[in-house]
Amino acid sequence: MAWTLRPGGRDRQQGTPGSTAAAAPAAAAPRRPVIDLFRGLSGTTLVLVTDPDVLPLLPKDTAALDARVVHLWEHDLPDEWEADVVPEWESVLLVTMDRSTLRRAAAELPDTGPVTEVGVWLVGARDVAVVVPRPEWTPVRRLEVQQLERPGRGVSMVLGFVRTVRSRRVLQEVAVQAVQSSRRERSGLVTAYAGRRPAPGLDLRAPVLTDLTDAVDPERVVPPDVIVADPALIESRADAALAEHHVLGRAPVVVTDPGLDPVDELVFTPRGWRREPAHPVVDLSELAGPGGVTEQTVKRARGHRGVRLDLATTPTADLLKLTMAGIPTLVTGSDPRLAPELSELLATVPDLDDSLVRDAWSVKLRRATFDHHSTLAWRDGLARRAGATRLLTGPVGLPGLSVLLATKRAHELEGAVARVAAQVGAEIELVVATHGFTADKARLTEILGREPVLLSCGDDVLFGDVLTRAAQAASFDVVMKMDDDDWYSTHAVHDLLMARRFSGADVVGFPAEFVHLAEFDETIRRNHASECWTTFVAGGSLTLSRDLLREVGWFRPVRRWVDGQLLSMVIASGGTVYRTHGLDYVLMRNTHGHTWDGDPDGFRAEGTVDRTWQGFRPPEEGL
């Protein structure tokens, strides 16, 4: 298959059908005029505009370009195109601000009938996901990705097909693949919207209803569990109660007070965090355009120690995008709809010139925003209100996690169990595998506050096999390898699950950023990059799905270097590894007892140490 790519894109012919495409970074190449994007589309073009903010960037005379502009917030296009009706257009172009607005609009796209070309123009972005065609699509004859020049801006992608396709299906798949994730977003909660637009985030099964009774239409085979409705729509009804739907056996739950709309945590993430930005605190007005905070705004903010804004003039949604991305944000004004935990953090600004203090405040801001204002937490709240108990997992919708604790050191066991017991914000099962000794289960239960899974392995069993037995005994779908002597903050498990959610990576873990060197009795902070894609994370923090672990053959049956063996197998199988922040973990480098060797002085190599403290000094600023 030959794909045509313009300068500014890169080929993406590899990948399995349905897998997530990587973002194509815009290279230093000539930009394409916006008018050429329109001229290059086949025949008459239907232009779908998602938000009023992008209208000024359209060419002045779209009619002369044989284009018909339709506003998604007010249109008369059908939900389902009649099979025998030929549309007036041959191509469809969706114009939207960035990936967050693309994903939000995916549920409300109309059926535009059969077309041969489908395009996406992200006016507030510089990177666009190059979609991997689905196996049921007709063959792709061309794919163009291009950065656009002003007037206008952003990036575009155009897919041309050998035969006609339905643009809605193609655009929804672009929205799915717009974020890097090995796991497609799946939710058993069926949500509908009435009298308002869908909430941010991707929910392809969320119909937008004009009337509440549409939800209980007997012809609807997938009725919603919950309807998020405009209160005015309820007030205008003489009878607010809905009839029972014959599929559900009950009426959908109607919610008119869902709180603040969430922020899409798969788009606004901490990825790209800078420990020492070059510029001082800046006003948001100097970074954001008329469309408010976009992905590009966040990227520009990374170069500053913080961003200043006033909630009297700035939408709260813009604040949440910044804090979800970990941007230190100085706020005047307030919004009572904000979670108290987040409001409390915003009320006191720490010393942003101290990199450790600044890092810690960023972590706290993103943690509070994720727990209370992410799409995951928002939909978890809707599921609870709808009584969908089958969908409830751990706190804020995070999955349960099984900690795998394999140890040969009986004297370290109780301390390690106590660190697991101290974890907050996650549902945790502890699997203890002793290696060469037996443990007192009653004593471990007393420390943990619940009964652990306890295995006993002989001293002759390979360490990799000990870990495999622990993983096979685990009950939850996600497992984390924890070392018996390392230090973990009380948020460690929660933050790993949070990173797994927003990154979509196969494996997540901490950097070995903080190290206690017992030989010198000092704690060092190293210049390790965090919030980034990588090939290595600290072995005492490896977090991945139990299914992936099984698919790569569990832990390799070796005595040493178990962590590196697993990472190597994941990467060789096409998996991804993400390194989150380092404030939840201290690697304890003792004089003996490790399954790996290393010169202690190697941790203090010139140019690699940021800060040093005498004695053991965990980064408690992040707690």
ABEGO torsion letter per residue (X at the ends): XBBBBBBGBBBBABEBBGBBBBBBBBBBBBBBBAAAAAAABBEBBBBBBABAAAAAABBABAAAAGBBBBBAABBABBABBBAABBBABABBBBBBABAAAAAAAAAABBBAEBBABBBBBBAABABBBBBBBBAABBBBABBBBBBBBOBEBEBBBBBBBABBBBAAAAAAAAAAAABBBABBBBBABBBBBBGBBBBBEBBAABBBBABAAAAABAABABBBABBBBBAAAAAABABABBBBBAAAGBBBBBBABAEBBBBBAAABBABGBBABBABBBBBAAAABBAAEBBAAAAAAAAABABBBBBAAABBAAAAAAAAAAGBBBBBBEBBAABBAAAAAAAABBBBAABAAAAAAAAAAAAAAAAAAABAAAAAAAAAAAAGBAAABBBBGGBBBBBBBBBBABAAAAAAAAAAAAABBGBBBBBBBBBBGBBBBAAAAAAAAGBBBBBBBBBAABBAAAAAAAAAAABABABBBBBBAABBBBAAAAAAAAAAAAAAGBABBBBBBABBBBAAAGBBBBBBBBBGBBBABBBAAABBBBAAAAAAAGEBBBBABGAAAAAAAAAAAAGBBBBBBBAAABBBBBBABGBABBEBAAAAABBGABABBBBEBBBBAAAX
